Amino acid sequence: MMARARSSLARWQRDPSSLFVKICGVRDEATARVCAEAGADAIGVVHAEGSCRRVTREQAAIVAGAFDRPSLTVGVFRDPDPADPLLTHHDGARQFHGGESASLVAESACPGRLIIKSVGRDLHALTVWSACEFVEALLVDAEDPGRGHAHSAAWLAELGTCISALSKPVILAGGLTPDTVDEAIRLVRPAGVDVSSGVESARGVKDHGLIRAFIASARAAHVARSRG
């Protein structure tokens, strides 16, 4: 089942045989251009209230315009009002990062638009959301996302034994850095990885060198895993 699941995510990738890499919390056009040049498949613009990385609708449009794949500028929402203009007017992919209902996710579905549902360390929730026809990919994050809290090696290994049974591809997030992403990929074998705080010089401030290093490390780890 994992082969079929990964093929659904592959159409969003630059190279269907490669790892899907997303840089989240992008707030400016210079960083968006660096992500594109470094080979990121997607970037995230955060609309969740309370986040230090939150952007306005106007800022999100500028960021999307600077990325070479505007449809893969992912709007990140947490328990949004279905009528919120930030949600209804976001033209790119959408990521739901809260306790959203399946009906809200269904309302946001649109042909050709990637829908990602974030799930914490809850294997049952992963199974439930994997059955949702409107979700194309699942993102496993830390319980307190965006703060650099990493998963334990034991949890990553447990997750790695479970995802092959899911019908949707899994994107791994949660405390990843250029130095730790290779081991996480080895343990989990995810379809993709997502990073925010792990490529920052200060909270909410992206470091272009770390972005490049993360993407390079993730790609190298994926190649090594594939050969192994």
N, CA and C of each residue as an Amber inpcrd file, in Angstrom:
protein
   684
   0.8230000  -1.2070000   0.0000000   0.0000000   0.0000000   0.0000000
   0.8580000   1.2570000   0.0000000   2.0550000   1.1740000   0.6100000
   2.8710000   2.3720000   0.6750000   3.3230000   2.8190000  -0.7000000
   3.5430000   1.8700000  -1.6190000   3.9670000   2.2540000  -2.9590000
   2.8960000   3.0900000  -3.6350000   1.6210000   2.6750000  -3.4840000
   0.5270000   3.4410000  -4.0800000   0.4040000   4.7880000  -3.4010000
   0.5730000   4.8100000  -2.0690000   0.4530000   6.0610000  -1.3310000
   1.5210000   7.0440000  -1.7710000   2.7390000   6.5760000  -1.9130000
   3.8140000   7.4690000  -2.2970000   3.6320000   7.9840000  -3.7170000
   3.0040000   7.1620000  -4.5910000   2.8120000   7.6310000  -5.9540000
   1.8570000   8.8140000  -5.9960000   0.9210000   8.9000000  -5.0370000
  -0.0050000  10.0350000  -5.0180000   0.7190000  11.3170000  -4.6530000
   1.7190000  11.2210000  -3.7730000   2.4850000  12.4070000  -3.3990000
   3.5060000  12.7500000  -4.4760000   3.8970000  11.7660000  -5.2660000
   4.9610000  11.9800000  -6.2380000   4.6130000  13.0620000  -7.2480000
   3.3420000  13.2450000  -7.5520000   3.0040000  14.2500000  -8.5500000
   3.2670000  15.6620000  -8.0510000   3.5130000  15.8050000  -6.7390000
   3.8440000  17.1250000  -6.1920000   5.3520000  17.3240000  -6.0980000
   6.1040000  16.3070000  -6.4660000   7.5520000  16.3660000  -6.3150000
   8.2350000  16.7990000  -7.6080000   9.4440000  17.3670000  -7.4640000
  10.2570000  17.6760000  -8.6380000  10.6760000  16.3680000  -9.3140000
  11.0550000  15.4010000  -8.5140000  11.5050000  14.1010000  -9.0070000
  10.7110000  13.0350000  -8.2600000   9.8350000  12.2840000  -8.9630000
   8.9760000  11.3000000  -8.2880000   9.7150000  10.2600000  -7.4600000
  11.0200000  10.0610000  -7.7520000  11.7730000   9.0640000  -6.9870000
  12.4510000   9.6680000  -5.7650000  12.3110000  10.9800000  -5.5820000
  13.0230000  11.6470000  -4.4930000  12.1390000  11.8750000  -3.2800000
  12.7650000  12.3310000  -2.2230000  12.0620000  12.6800000  -1.0000000
  11.3420000  14.0190000  -1.1840000  10.1360000  14.1490000  -0.6290000
   9.4000000  15.4110000  -0.6550000   9.9080000  16.2690000   0.5000000
  10.4230000  17.4650000   0.1970000  11.0100000  18.3280000   1.2140000
  10.2590000  19.6530000   1.2740000   9.7800000  19.9900000   2.4670000
   9.0440000  21.2380000   2.6760000   9.7430000  22.0780000   3.7460000
   9.9240000  23.3610000   3.4510000  10.4700000  24.3150000   4.4070000
   9.3010000  25.1720000   4.8840000   8.9880000  25.1070000   6.1620000
   7.8030000  25.7850000   6.6730000   8.1690000  27.0810000   7.4000000
   7.1780000  27.9710000   7.5070000   7.3860000  29.2210000   8.2300000
   8.1530000  30.2610000   7.4500000   8.0410000  30.2160000   6.1200000
   8.7270000  31.2020000   5.2810000   7.9440000  32.5130000   5.3180000
   8.6600000  33.6210000   5.5120000   7.9890000  34.9110000   5.7100000
   8.4130000  35.9970000   4.7280000   9.4030000  35.7290000   3.8810000
   9.8700000  36.7810000   2.9820000  10.2860000  36.1870000   1.6450000
  10.3350000  37.0440000   0.6240000  10.5990000  36.5640000  -0.7250000
  12.0300000  36.0730000  -0.9060000  12.9940000  36.6700000  -0.2050000
  14.3780000  36.2210000  -0.3340000  14.5210000  34.7690000   0.1220000
  13.8740000  34.4500000   1.2370000  13.9310000  33.0690000   1.7400000
  13.2100000  32.1240000   0.7950000  12.0900000  32.5630000   0.2230000
  11.3590000  31.7320000  -0.7350000  12.2300000  31.4040000  -1.9420000
  12.9890000  32.3880000  -2.4120000  13.8740000  32.1590000  -3.5580000
  14.9890000  31.1750000  -3.2010000  15.5320000  31.2880000  -1.9910000
  16.5730000  30.3560000  -1.5590000  16.0130000  28.9320000  -1.5130000
  14.8120000  28.7770000  -1.0020000  14.1770000  27.4510000  -0.9470000
  14.0380000  26.8690000  -2.3440000  13.6140000  27.7060000  -3.2860000
  13.4600000  27.2420000  -4.6680000  14.8060000  26.8440000  -5.2520000
  15.8070000  27.6890000  -5.0700000  17.1350000  27.4240000  -5.6280000
  17.7690000  26.1830000  -5.0160000  17.4860000  25.9380000  -3.7430000
  18.0770000  24.7890000  -3.0520000  17.3460000  23.4870000  -3.3500000
  16.1950000  23.5790000  -4.0100000  15.4830000  22.3770000  -4.4170000
  14.3570000  21.9250000  -3.5240000  13.7900000  22.8250000  -2.7180000
  12.6360000  22.4470000  -1.8980000  11.4460000  22.1500000  -2.8060000
  10.6710000  21.1390000  -2.4440000   9.4480000  20.8310000  -3.1960000
   8.3140000  21.7730000  -2.8300000   8.3100000  22.2400000  -1.5870000
   7.2220000  23.0940000  -1.1150000   7.7300000  23.9880000   0.0060000
   7.0150000  25.0880000   0.2210000   7.2760000  25.9540000   1.3680000
   5.9520000  26.1780000   2.0860000   6.0360000  26.5450000   3.3600000
   4.8320000  26.7920000   4.1380000   4.7430000  28.2340000   4.5820000
   3.5480000  28.8270000   4.4760000   3.2760000  30.1520000   5.0340000
   2.2510000  29.9550000   6.1430000   2.5660000  30.4230000   7.3230000
   1.7620000  30.1300000   8.5090000   0.6930000  31.1910000   8.7210000
  -0.5530000  30.7370000   8.8320000  -1.6740000  31.6250000   9.1210000
  -2.2830000  31.3290000  10.4970000  -1.6610000  30.4180000  11.2390000
  -2.1990000  30.0380000  12.5480000  -1.9760000  31.1560000  13.5620000
  -3.0380000  31.5050000  14.2860000  -2.9310000  32.5530000  15.2990000
  -1.9520000  32.1430000  16.3980000  -1.1960000  33.1200000  16.8810000
  -0.2760000  32.8760000  17.9760000   1.1090000  32.4590000  17.5460000
   1.2940000  32.1720000  16.2660000   2.6040000  31.7510000  15.7920000
   3.4910000  32.9610000  15.5140000   4.7680000  32.8520000  15.8990000
   5.7180000  33.9340000  15.6090000   6.0420000  33.9980000  14.1240000
   5.6220000  32.9910000  13.3780000   5.8940000  32.9400000  11.9510000
   4.6670000  33.3190000  11.1180000   3.6350000  33.7840000  11.7770000
   2.3920000  34.1000000  11.0730000   2.6000000  35.2470000  10.0790000
   1.9740000  35.1200000   8.9060000   2.0510000  36.1650000   7.8900000
   0.6430000  36.6220000   7.5200000   0.5690000  37.8080000   6.9480000
  -0.7030000  38.3260000   6.4550000  -0.9890000  37.7330000   5.0770000
  -2.1710000  37.9600000   4.5980000  -2.5350000  37.5000000   3.2610000
  -1.6210000  38.1460000   2.2140000  -1.3160000  39.4220000   2.4120000
  -0.4580000  40.1380000   1.4640000   0.9670000  39.5780000   1.4860000
   1.4830000  39.3040000   2.6880000   2.8290000  38.7370000   2.7870000
   2.8850000  37.3510000   2.1560000   1.8450000  36.5650000   2.3710000
   1.8040000  35.2210000   1.7990000   1.8330000  35.2830000   0.2740000
   1.1520000  36.2600000  -0.3030000   1.1260000  36.4050000  -1.7630000
   2.5170000  36.7520000  -2.2890000   3.2350000  37.5990000  -1.5640000
   4.5930000  37.9660000  -1.9700000   5.5110000  36.7480000  -1.9220000
   5.3980000  35.9770000  -0.8480000   6.2140000  34.7680000  -0.6980000
   5.9080000  33.7820000  -1.8200000   4.6270000  33.5620000  -2.0980000
   4.2330000  32.6210000  -3.1540000   4.7640000  33.0600000  -4.5070000
   4.7710000  34.3700000  -4.7400000   5.2550000  34.8760000  -6.0060000
   6.7430000  34.6950000  -6.1980000   7.4750000  34.5580000  -5.0940000
   8.9280000  34.3950000  -5.1630000   9.3430000  32.9270000  -5.2430000
   8.4250000  32.0180000  -4.9210000   8.7180000  30.5930000  -5.0000000
   8.3780000  30.1260000  -6.4130000   9.1560000  29.1710000  -6.9360000
   8.9590000  28.7860000  -8.3320000   7.7650000  27.8650000  -8.5420000
   7.1120000  27.4640000  -7.4620000   5.9310000  26.6100000  -7.5870000
   4.8390000  27.1590000  -6.6610000   4.1500000  28.2220000  -7.0890000
   3.1500000  28.8630000  -6.2160000   2.0870000  27.9060000  -5.6730000
   1.7170000  26.9030000  -6.4500000   0.7020000  25.9590000  -5.9740000
   1.1920000  25.1230000  -4.8100000   2.5240000  25.0830000  -4.6190000
   3.1250000  24.3550000  -3.4960000   3.5800000  25.3060000  -2.4010000
   3.0170000  26.5300000  -2.4020000   3.1300000  27.3940000  -1.2300000
   1.9830000  26.9860000  -0.3240000   2.2980000  26.2820000   0.7410000
   1.2990000  25.6280000   1.5840000   0.8270000  26.5820000   2.6810000
  -0.4560000  26.8700000   2.6960000  -1.0270000  27.6580000   3.7760000
  -1.2450000  26.7750000   4.9890000  -0.6620000  27.1560000   6.1150000
  -0.7590000  26.3420000   7.3300000  -1.7900000  26.9700000   8.2580000
  -2.8420000  26.2130000   8.5660000  -3.9590000  26.7000000   9.3730000
  -4.1480000  25.8230000  10.6080000  -4.6300000  26.4320000  11.6830000
  -4.9390000  25.6800000  12.8880000  -6.3480000  26.0350000  13.3380000
  -7.2720000  25.0880000  13.2110000  -8.6780000  25.2600000  13.5930000
  -9.2660000  26.5510000  13.0290000  -9.1750000  26.7510000  11.7140000
  -9.6800000  27.9910000  11.1330000 -11.2010000  28.0240000  11.0620000
 -11.7440000  29.2210000  11.0220000 -13.1550000  29.4070000  10.6970000
 -13.2920000  29.1150000   9.2040000 -14.2510000  28.2740000   8.7950000
 -14.3980000  27.9530000   7.3750000 -14.5790000  29.1760000   6.4860000
 -15.0700000  30.2860000   7.0790000 -15.2980000  31.5000000   6.2980000
 -14.1250000  32.4760000   6.3630000 -13.0610000  32.1140000   7.0520000
 -11.9020000  32.9950000   7.1770000 -11.3240000  33.2900000   5.7920000
 -11.2140000  34.5720000   5.4070000 -10.6770000  34.9080000   4.0830000
  -9.2750000  34.3570000   3.8410000  -8.4730000  34.2340000   4.9090000
  -7.1390000  33.6730000   4.7450000  -7.2090000  32.2430000   4.2120000
  -8.2450000  31.5260000   4.6340000  -8.4380000  30.1540000   4.1750000
  -9.0970000  30.1220000   2.8040000 -10.1710000  30.8510000   2.6600000
 -10.9460000  30.7660000   1.4200000 -10.2170000  31.3650000   0.2170000
  -9.2880000  32.3040000   0.4620000  -8.5940000  32.9440000  -0.6460000
  -7.1780000  32.4170000  -0.8700000  -6.7930000  31.3920000  -0.1060000
  -5.4580000  30.8330000  -0.3220000  -5.5020000  29.9090000  -1.5410000
  -4.6960000  30.2260000  -2.5530000  -4.7580000  29.4940000  -3.8170000
  -3.8700000  28.2600000  -3.8590000  -2.9490000  28.1440000  -2.9320000
  -2.0310000  27.0150000  -2.9650000  -2.5380000  25.8250000  -2.1760000
  -1.5940000  24.9580000  -1.8100000  -1.9260000  23.7970000  -0.9940000
  -2.3010000  24.2470000   0.4160000  -2.9300000  23.3540000   1.1540000
  -3.3670000  23.6840000   2.5060000  -2.9460000  22.5880000   3.4840000
  -2.5150000  23.0380000   4.6560000  -2.1300000  22.1100000   5.7310000
  -2.9270000  22.4590000   6.9690000  -3.6160000  21.4700000   7.5130000
  -4.4260000  21.6730000   8.7110000  -3.6760000  21.1000000   9.9050000
  -3.4080000  21.9880000  10.8760000  -2.4730000  21.6600000  11.9390000
  -3.1180000  21.6810000  13.3230000  -4.4490000  21.5090000  13.3720000
  -5.1380000  21.5510000  14.6530000  -6.0760000  20.3700000  14.8140000
  -7.2050000  20.6260000  15.4820000  -8.1790000  19.5710000  15.7110000
  -9.3440000  19.6430000  14.7410000  -9.0620000  19.9540000  13.4940000
 -10.1090000  20.1370000  12.4890000 -10.9320000  18.8640000  12.2870000
 -12.1830000  19.0650000  11.9340000 -13.0600000  17.9380000  11.6280000
 -12.8590000  17.5100000  10.1760000 -13.2780000  16.2970000   9.8940000
 -13.1920000  15.8070000   8.5160000 -14.0620000  16.6380000   7.5910000
 -15.1690000  17.1520000   8.1020000 -16.0580000  17.9600000   7.2610000
 -15.4050000  19.2700000   6.8660000 -14.6540000  19.9030000   7.7850000
 -13.9700000  21.1430000   7.4390000 -12.9030000  20.8830000   6.3810000
 -12.1750000  19.7920000   6.5440000 -11.1580000  19.4420000   5.5610000
 -11.8140000  19.1850000   4.2020000 -12.9570000  18.5150000   4.2230000
 -13.6600000  18.2250000   2.9760000 -14.1060000  19.5050000   2.2720000
 -14.5390000  20.4870000   3.0370000 -14.9670000  21.7590000   2.4640000
 -13.8230000  22.4650000   1.7520000 -12.6070000  22.2060000   2.1950000
 -11.4420000  22.8820000   1.6310000 -10.8450000  22.1470000   0.4410000
 -11.3610000  20.9690000   0.1610000 -10.8010000  20.1720000  -0.9250000
 -11.1010000  20.8150000  -2.2750000 -10.1250000  20.7300000  -3.1580000
 -10.2620000  21.2880000  -4.5020000  -9.3810000  20.4630000  -5.4270000
  -9.8890000  20.0780000  -6.6030000  -9.0630000  19.2780000  -7.5220000
  -7.7250000  19.9380000  -7.8030000  -6.6560000  19.1530000  -7.6970000
  -5.3300000  19.6570000  -7.9840000  -4.6570000  20.3680000  -6.8210000
  -5.3480000  20.4950000  -5.6920000  -4.7750000  21.1900000  -4.5340000
  -4.3790000  20.1630000  -3.4700000  -3.1240000  20.1970000  -3.0730000
  -2.6320000  19.2800000  -2.0520000  -3.2250000  19.6410000  -0.6950000
  -3.7880000  18.6550000  -0.0200000  -4.3090000  18.8290000   1.3330000
  -3.4970000  17.9280000   2.2620000  -2.8640000  18.5440000   3.2690000
  -2.0610000  17.8220000   4.2600000  -2.7420000  17.9390000   5.6150000
  -2.8520000  16.8430000   6.3430000  -3.3960000  16.8770000   7.6970000
  -2.2940000  16.5020000   8.6800000  -2.0500000  17.4040000   9.6110000
  -1.0510000  17.1600000  10.6410000  -1.6460000  16.3410000  11.7800000
  -0.8490000  15.4100000  12.2690000  -1.2480000  14.5510000  13.3820000
  -0.0700000  14.4940000  14.3620000  -0.3520000  14.5100000  15.6460000
   0.7110000  14.3740000  16.6420000   1.1430000  12.9230000  16.7740000
   1.7140000  12.6010000  17.9040000   2.1940000  11.2330000  18.1090000
   1.0270000  10.3250000  18.5030000   0.1640000  10.0890000  17.5460000
  -1.0630000   9.3320000  17.7870000  -1.2640000   8.3870000  16.6020000
  -0.8890000   7.1480000  16.7720000  -0.9670000   6.1900000  15.6810000
  -2.4110000   5.9090000  15.2770000  -3.3350000   5.9550000  16.2320000
  -4.7440000   5.7420000  15.8930000  -5.2450000   6.8720000  15.0000000
  -4.8930000   8.1210000  15.3510000  -5.3080000   9.2540000  14.5320000
  -4.7260000   9.1560000  13.1270000  -3.5080000   8.6750000  13.0260000
  -2.9040000   8.4850000  11.7090000  -3.7440000   7.5370000  10.8580000
  -4.1830000   6.4590000  11.4710000  -4.9890000   5.4750000  10.7510000
  -6.3260000   6.0710000  10.3280000  -6.9540000   6.8220000  11.2220000
  -8.2520000   7.4340000  10.9230000  -8.1380000   8.4190000   9.7660000
  -7.1560000   9.3230000   9.8450000  -7.0120000  10.3360000   8.8020000
  -6.5140000   9.7350000   7.4920000  -5.8210000   8.6310000   7.5690000
  -5.3660000   7.9740000   6.3470000  -6.5370000   7.5090000   5.5000000
  -7.6830000   7.2770000   6.1480000  -8.8790000   6.8260000   5.4300000
  -9.7000000   7.9800000   4.8630000  -9.3090000   9.2200000   5.1560000
 -10.0680000  10.3800000   4.6750000  -9.7440000  10.6360000   3.2040000
 -10.7410000  10.5850000   2.3670000 -10.5000000  10.7040000   0.9290000
 -10.0200000  12.0800000   0.5090000 -10.2470000  13.0910000   1.3340000
  -9.8830000  14.4540000   0.9570000  -8.4560000  14.8240000   1.3660000
  -7.8230000  13.9790000   2.1460000  -6.4450000  14.2200000   2.5950000
  -5.5010000  13.4530000   1.6880000  -4.4850000  14.1360000   1.1740000
  -3.5440000  13.4650000   0.2840000  -2.2690000  13.0510000   0.9920000
  -1.9290000  13.7250000   2.0790000  -0.7190000  13.3650000   2.8120000
  -0.9130000  13.6580000   4.2870000  -0.2340000  12.8980000   5.1220000
  -0.2730000  13.0720000   6.5730000   1.0700000  13.6180000   7.0420000
   1.0190000  14.5230000   7.9970000   2.2480000  15.0780000   8.5640000
   2.2920000  14.7380000  10.0430000   3.3450000  14.0510000  10.4440000
   3.5140000  13.6910000  11.8470000   4.4420000  14.7090000  12.4910000
   3.9260000  15.4580000  13.4600000   4.6920000  16.5210000  14.1050000
   4.8140000  16.2340000  15.5870000   5.6250000  17.0540000  16.2630000
   5.7330000  16.9690000  17.7160000   4.4410000  17.4690000  18.3480000
   4.2450000  17.1640000  19.6020000   3.0190000  17.5740000  20.2780000
   2.9360000  19.0920000  20.4400000   4.0780000  19.7550000  20.5060000
   4.1250000  21.2140000  20.6150000   4.8690000  21.7300000  19.3890000
   4.1880000  21.7850000  18.2270000   4.8790000  22.0490000  16.9690000
   5.4970000  23.4360000  16.8810000   6.5430000  23.5290000  16.0700000
   7.1790000  24.8030000  15.8010000   8.1700000  25.2640000  16.8430000
   8.4640000  24.4270000  17.8360000   9.3710000  24.8280000  18.9130000
  10.6540000  23.9980000  18.9550000  10.8540000  23.1940000  17.9530000
  12.0950000  22.4350000  17.8680000  12.1530000  21.2080000  18.7370000
  11.0080000  20.7390000  19.2330000  10.9960000  19.5500000  20.0740000
  11.0830000  18.3050000  19.1990000  12.1000000  17.5110000  19.4040000
  12.3410000  16.3460000  18.5610000  11.6650000  15.0970000  19.1200000
  11.3560000  14.1720000  18.2260000  10.8450000  12.8620000  18.6290000
  11.9910000  12.0170000  19.1630000  11.6780000  11.0850000  20.0330000
  12.6970000  10.1530000  20.5030000  12.9820000   9.1190000  19.4180000
  14.1570000   8.5200000  19.4820000  14.5070000   7.4790000  18.5140000
  13.5500000   6.2990000  18.6220000  13.1040000   5.9990000  19.8390000
  12.1770000   4.8830000  20.0360000  10.8510000   5.1510000  19.3310000
  10.3480000   6.3860000  19.4540000   9.0810000   6.7220000  18.7820000
   9.2560000   6.6840000  17.2700000  10.3620000   7.2170000  16.7630000
  10.5920000   7.2020000  15.3220000  10.6330000   5.7710000  14.7920000
  11.2860000   4.8900000  15.5210000  11.3480000   3.4970000  15.1030000
   9.9550000   2.8690000  15.1010000   9.1400000   3.2030000  16.1160000
   7.7760000   2.6760000  16.1680000   6.9610000   3.1980000  14.9930000
   7.0940000   4.4720000  14.7090000   6.3840000   5.0490000  13.5700000
   6.8030000   4.3690000  12.2830000   8.0960000   4.1090000  12.1570000
   8.5950000   3.4730000  10.9470000   8.0080000   2.1020000  10.6900000
   7.6310000   1.3990000  11.7610000   7.0410000   0.0720000  11.5810000
   5.5670000   0.1370000  11.2060000   4.9620000   1.3090000  11.3450000
   3.5130000   1.4380000  11.1370000   3.1210000   2.0650000   9.8010000
   3.9740000   2.9270000   9.2490000   3.5050000   3.7230000   8.1110000
   3.3000000   2.8990000   6.8420000   3.9320000   1.7340000   6.7440000
   3.7450000   0.9270000   5.5370000   2.3030000   0.4420000   5.4010000
   1.5580000   0.4300000   6.5080000   0.1700000  -0.0250000   6.4710000
  -0.8210000   1.0950000   6.1370000  -0.3330000   2.3220000   6.0630000
  -1.2110000   3.4580000   5.7960000  -1.4340000   3.6300000   4.2970000
  -2.5840000   4.1690000   3.9430000  -2.9070000   4.3750000   2.5310000
  -2.4900000   5.7500000   2.0340000  -1.9230000   6.5750000   2.9120000
  -1.4670000   7.9120000   2.5250000   0.0110000   8.0710000   2.8990000
   0.7530000   8.8490000   2.1290000   2.1640000   9.0760000   2.4450000
   2.3170000   9.8980000   3.7120000   3.4180000   9.6840000   4.4010000
   3.6940000  10.3720000   5.6660000   4.8740000  11.3180000   5.4920000
   4.6650000  12.5680000   5.9110000   5.7170000  13.5790000   5.9500000
   6.1210000  13.7290000   7.4080000   7.4060000  13.6050000   7.6900000
   7.8870000  13.6690000   9.0660000   8.3370000  15.0810000   9.4150000
   7.8760000  15.5910000  10.5630000   8.2900000  16.8830000  11.0940000
   8.5390000  16.7150000  12.5850000   9.0720000  17.7620000  13.1950000
   9.2680000  17.7250000  14.6400000  10.7260000  17.7250000  15.0430000
  11.3060000  18.9080000  15.2100000  12.6600000  19.0160000  15.7260000
  13.7600000  18.5710000  14.7920000  13.4690000  18.4480000  13.5000000
  14.5000000  18.0350000  12.5620000  15.4930000  19.1680000  12.3220000
  16.7340000  18.8070000  12.0790000  17.8010000  19.7620000  11.7610000
  18.6710000  19.1460000  10.6680000  19.5930000  19.9280000  10.0870000
  20.5060000  19.3300000   9.1070000  21.3260000  18.1780000   9.6850000
  21.5410000  18.1830000  11.0030000  22.3580000  17.1480000  11.6400000
  21.5730000  15.9060000  12.0370000  20.2520000  16.0210000  12.1610000
  19.4570000  14.8850000  12.6450000  18.5400000  14.2760000  11.5950000
  18.3540000  14.9490000  10.4700000  17.3670000  14.4710000   9.5050000
  17.7680000  13.1300000   8.8950000  19.0850000  12.8650000   8.7580000
  19.4900000  11.6000000   8.1570000  19.0790000  10.4030000   9.0090000
  19.2780000  10.4980000  10.3180000  18.8950000   9.4000000  11.2100000
  17.3800000   9.2300000  11.2490000  16.6430000  10.3370000  11.2280000
  15.1760000  10.2620000  11.2240000  14.6800000   9.5670000   9.9630000
  15.2660000   9.8900000   8.8400000  14.8750000   9.2420000   7.5870000
  15.2040000   7.7550000   7.6220000  16.3400000   7.4030000   8.1950000
  16.7260000   5.9890000   8.3000000  15.7370000   5.2030000   9.1400000
  15.2820000   5.7950000  10.2390000  14.3900000   5.0900000  11.1520000
  12.9530000   5.0140000  10.6500000  12.4890000   6.0770000  10.0070000
  11.0660000   6.1590000   9.6370000  10.8080000   5.7900000   8.1820000
  11.7280000   6.1300000   7.2930000  11.5270000   5.9580000   5.8550000
  10.2690000   6.7000000   5.3950000  10.1590000   7.9890000   5.6880000
   8.9650000   8.7420000   5.3120000   8.9630000   9.0920000   3.8270000
   7.8140000   9.5130000   3.3340000   7.7170000   9.9900000   1.9540000
   8.2660000  11.4140000   1.8430000   8.2960000  12.1260000   2.9920000
   8.7840000  13.5010000   2.9650000   9.1970000  13.9710000   4.3450000
   9.8560000  15.1210000   4.3770000  10.2430000  15.7480000   5.6450000
   9.8690000  17.2240000   5.5950000   9.6450000  17.7890000   6.7750000
   9.2080000  19.1770000   6.9160000   9.9930000  19.7950000   8.0660000
  10.5050000  21.0120000   7.8490000  11.3080000  21.6620000   8.8890000
  10.9350000  23.1280000   8.9960000  11.0330000  23.6620000  10.2220000
  10.8300000  25.0940000  10.4340000  11.9060000  25.6220000  11.3780000
  11.7720000  25.3400000  12.6750000  12.7210000  25.8710000  13.6520000
  14.1310000  25.3410000  13.4310000  14.2760000  24.1620000  12.8450000
  15.5840000  23.5620000  12.6370000  16.4440000  24.2480000  11.5950000
  15.8590000  25.2230000  10.8880000  16.6470000  25.9820000   9.9000000
  16.5530000  27.4770000  10.2170000  16.5410000  27.7890000  11.5270000
  16.4450000  29.1830000  11.9550000  17.6490000  29.5800000  12.8080000
  18.0700000  30.8280000  12.6510000  19.1450000  31.3810000  13.4690000
  18.6070000  31.9540000  14.7660000  17.3320000  32.3110000  14.7700000
  16.5950000  32.7730000  15.9440000  15.1420000  32.4080000  15.6880000
  14.3500000  32.4090000  16.7460000  12.9690000  31.9660000  16.5970000
  12.2300000  32.8010000  15.5490000  11.7770000  32.1510000  14.4900000
  11.0480000  32.8200000  13.4290000  11.9160000  33.4230000  12.3450000
  13.2530000  33.3200000  12.4870000  14.1810000  33.9300000  11.5150000
  14.9100000  32.8160000  10.7640000  14.5960000  32.6590000   9.4990000
  15.2000000  31.5970000   8.7090000  16.6550000  31.9110000   8.3700000
  17.4900000  30.8650000   8.4130000  18.9030000  30.9480000   8.0770000
  19.0880000  30.2750000   6.7190000  19.4920000  31.0330000   5.7210000
  19.5830000  30.4940000   4.3680000  20.6060000  29.3720000   4.2560000
  21.7040000  29.4780000   4.9920000  22.6960000  28.4140000   4.9830000
  22.1560000  27.1150000   5.5560000  21.3870000  27.2230000   6.6320000
  20.7980000  26.0260000   7.2390000  19.7370000  25.4070000   6.3300000
  19.0030000  26.2380000   5.6000000  18.0270000  25.7050000   4.6490000
  18.7250000  24.8570000   3.5960000  19.7850000  25.4090000   3.0220000
  20.5280000  24.6600000   2.0100000  21.1070000  23.3660000   2.5950000
  21.6440000  23.4580000   3.8090000  22.2500000  22.2820000   4.4410000
  21.1980000  21.2160000   4.7350000  20.0130000  21.6420000   5.1770000
  18.9580000  20.6820000   5.4910000  18.5200000  19.9330000   4.2390000
  18.2760000  20.6680000   3.1710000  17.8190000  20.0210000   1.9400000
  18.8750000  19.0610000   1.4180000  20.1380000  19.4790000   1.4520000
  21.2170000  18.6040000   0.9940000  21.3160000  17.3510000   1.8560000
  21.2170000  17.4960000   3.1770000  21.3080000  16.3460000   4.0800000
  20.1470000  15.3880000   3.8770000  18.9390000  15.9470000   3.7100000
  17.7580000  15.1110000   3.5140000  17.8550000  14.3330000   2.2030000
  18.2790000  15.0050000   1.1410000  18.4040000  14.3290000  -0.1470000
  19.4580000  13.2090000  -0.0730000  20.5900000  13.5060000   0.5450000
  21.6510000  12.5030000   0.6580000  21.1910000  11.3070000   1.4680000
  20.4580000  11.5580000   2.5450000  19.9590000  10.4700000   3.3890000
  18.9710000   9.6070000   2.6340000  18.1410000  10.2460000   1.8140000
  17.1650000   9.4830000   1.0280000  17.8720000   8.5850000   0.0230000
  18.9070000   9.0990000  -0.6290000  19.6560000   8.3010000  -1.5930000
  20.3200000   7.1130000  -0.8960000  20.9310000   7.3810000   0.2630000
  21.5950000   6.3180000   1.0130000  20.6010000   5.2560000   1.4600000
  19.4140000   5.7010000   1.9010000  18.3810000   4.7540000   2.3150000
  17.9090000   3.9130000   1.1500000  17.7370000   4.5390000  -0.0230000
  17.2680000   3.8280000  -1.1950000  18.2590000   2.7630000  -1.6550000
  19.5490000   3.0700000  -1.5050000  20.5740000   2.1130000  -1.9170000
  20.7450000   0.9880000  -0.9130000  20.3420000   1.3060000   0.3610000
  20.5030000   0.3000000   1.4060000  19.4210000  -0.7310000   1.4040000
